[in-house]
Amino acid sequence: MAAFAEHFFPLLILVGFATRFSALALLGITLVIQTFVYPDAYPTHGTWAAVLLYLMARGPGVLSIDHLIARR
């Protein structure tokens, strides 16, 4: 399930659909990987976490499916 999620949620973010939910799911996966798999890879995972937190806070932007849905 994690391997599927690691491929599926970035595609959703790419097209801008369910961006905040996808970013939250990927942040959870990142935290689990950081804690249990690669505990010394905090610079890489910290960058990923920062980008995902930005997407969660700001949203996907005007060129996204989420934006088109919100306008209606």
PAZAPA-4460 file (N, C-alpha, C; in steps of 0.05 Angstrom, whole numbers, plus 32768, in hexadecimal, padded with zeros to 4 digits):
% residues 72
    n_x    n_y    n_z   ca_x   ca_y   ca_z    c_x    c_y    c_z   seq   type   mol
   8010   7FE8   8000   8000   8000   8000   8011   8019   8000     1      M     A
   8028   8018   800F   8039   8030   800F   8046   8035   7FF4     2      A     A
   804D   8020   7FE6   8059   8023   7FCC   8044   802F   7FB8     3      A     A
   802C   8026   7FBA   8017   8031   7FAA   8013   804F   7FB0     4      F     A
   8012   8055   7FCA   800D   8070   7FD3   8024   8083   7FCA     5      A     A
   803D   8079   7FCA   8054   8089   7FC2   8053   8090   7FA5     6      E     A
   8044   8080   7F95   8042   8086   7F78   8028   8094   7F72     7      H     A
   8013   808F   7F81   7FF9   809A   7F7B   7FF6   80B7   7F84     8      F     A
   7FFD   80BD   7F9D   7FFA   80D8   7FA7   800A   80ED   7F99     9      F     A
   8023   80E8   7F91   8031   80FC   7F81   8023   8102   7F66    10      P     A
   8016   80EE   7F5A   8007   80F3   7F42   7FEF   8106   7F47    11      L     A
   7FE2   8102   7F5E   7FCC   8114   7F65   7FD6   8130   7F69    12      L     A
   7FED   8133   7F76   7FF9   814D   7F7A   8000   815A   7F60    13      I     A
   800B   814A   7F4E   8013   8154   7F33   7FFC   8160   7F24    14      L     A
   7FE5   8153   7F25   7FCE   815E   7F16   7FBE   8172   7F28    15      V     A
   7FC4   8173   7F41   7FB6   8186   7F52   7F9B   817C   7F5C    16      G     A
   7F98   8163   7F61   7F7F   8158   7F6B   7F83   814C   7F86    17      F     A
   7F73   8155   7F9A   7F76   814C   7FB6   7F92   8151   7FC0    18      A     A
   7F9C   8169   7FB9   7FB8   816F   7FBF   7FBF   816F   7FDD    19      T     A
   7FAE   817C   7FED   7FB4   817D   8009   7FB2   8162   8016    20      R     A
   7F9F   8152   800F   7F9D   8136   8019   7FB5   8126   8011    21      F     A
   7FBD   8128   7FF7   7FD4   8119   7FED   7FEE   8122   7FFB    22      S     A
   7FF1   813B   8000   8008   8145   800E   8009   813B   802B    23      A     A
   7FF2   8139   8037   7FF0   812F   8053   7FF8   8111   8053    24      L     A
   7FEE   8102   8040   7FF5   80E6   803E   8013   80E2   8039    25      A     A
   801E   80F1   8027   803B   80EF   8022   804C   80F8   8039    26      L     A
   8042   810C   8048   8050   8114   8060   8050   80FE   8075    27      L     A
   803A   80F0   8078   8039   80D9   808A   804C   80C3   8082    28      G     A
   804D   80BD   8068   8060   80A9   805E   807D   80B2   8063    29      I     A
   8082   80CC   805E   809D   80D7   8063   80A5   80D4   8080    30      T     A
   8093   80DA   8092   809A   80D9   80AE   809F   80BC   80B7    31      L     A
   8090   80A9   80AD   8094   808D   80B3   80AF   8084   80A8    32      V     A
   80B5   808B   8090   80CF   8083   8084   80E6   8090   8093    33      I     A
   80E3   80A9   809A   80F8   80B6   80AA   80FD   80A9   80C5    34      Q     A
   80E7   80A2   80D2   80E9   8096   80ED   80F4   807A   80EC    35      T     A
   80E9   8069   80DB   80EF   804C   80DC   8102   8041   80C8    36      F     A
   8105   804E   80B1   8115   8043   809B   8130   8051   8098    37      V     A
   8130   806B   8094   8148   807B   8090   814A   8091   80A5    38      Y     A
   8151   808B   80BE   8151   80A0   80D2   8166   80B6   80CE    39      P     A
   817B   80B0   80BE   8190   80C4   80BA   818B   80D5   80A1    40      D     A
   8175   80D2   8093   8170   80E0   807B   815F   80F9   807F    41      A     A
   8162   8105   8096   8151   811C   809D   8154   8134   808A    42      Y     A
   816B   813A   807D   816C   8150   806B   8159   814D   8053    43      P     A
   8159   8135   8048   8148   812F   8031   812B   812F   8039    44      T     A
   8125   8121   804F   8109   811F   8058   80FF   813A   8063    45      H     A
   8111   814A   806E   8109   8164   8077   8101   8176   8060    46      G     A
   810F   8174   8049   8107   8183   8031   80EC   817A   8027    47      T     A
   80E8   8160   8026   80CE   8155   801D   80B8   815F   802F    48      W     A
   80BD   815D   8049   80A9   8166   805D   80A2   8183   8059    49      A     A
   80B6   8194   8055   80B1   81B0   8051   80A0   81B6   8039    50      A     A
   80A6   81A9   8023   8096   81AC   800A   807A   81A2   800E    51      V     A
   8077   818C   801B   805C   8181   8020   804C   8193   8033    52      L     A
   8059   819D   8047   804B   81B0   8059   8043   81C9   804B    53      L     A
   8053   81D3   8039   804C   81EA   8029   8034   81E5   8018    54      Y     A
   8033   81CD   800B   801C   81C6   7FFB   8002   81C4   800C    55      L     A
   8005   81B9   8024   7FEE   81B7   8036   7FE5   81D3   803E    56      M     A
   7FF7   81E5   8043   7FEF   81FF   804D   7FE4   8211   8036    57      A     A
   7FF1   8211   801F   7FEA   8223   800A   7FD8   8218   7FF4    58      R     A
   7FD7   81FE   7FF2   7FC6   81F1   7FDD   7FD5   81EF   7FC3    59      G     A
   7FC7   81E5   7FAF   7FD5   81DE   7F96   7FDA   81F5   7F82    60      P     A
   7FCB   820B   7F84   7FCE   8221   7F72   7FB8   8222   7F5D    61      G     A
   7FBA   8236   7F4B   7FA4   823B   7F39   7FA3   8227   7F21    62      V     A
   7FB9   821A   7F1B   7FB9   8207   7F05   7FB6   81EB   7F10    63      L     A
   7F9F   81E6   7F1C   7F9A   81CB   7F28   7F7C   81C5   7F26    64      S     A
   7F76   81AB   7F29   7F5B   81A2   7F29   7F4D   81AC   7F42    65      I     A
   7F5B   81AC   7F58   7F4F   81B6   7F71   7F45   81D3   7F6E    66      D     A
   7F55   81E3   7F61   7F4D   81FF   7F5D   7F34   8201   7F4B    67      H     A
   7F33   81F1   7F37   7F1B   81F1   7F25   7F02   81E8   7F34    68      L     A
   7F05   81D4   7F45   7EEE   81CB   7F55   7EE6   81E0   7F69    69      I     A
   7EF8   81EE   7F76   7EF2   8203   7F8A   7EE4   821B   7F7D    70      A     A
   7EEA   8221   7F64   7EDE   8238   7F56   7EC0   8233   7F51    71      R     A
   7EB8   821B   7F4F   7E9B   8215   7F48   7E8A   8217   7F60    72      R     A
***
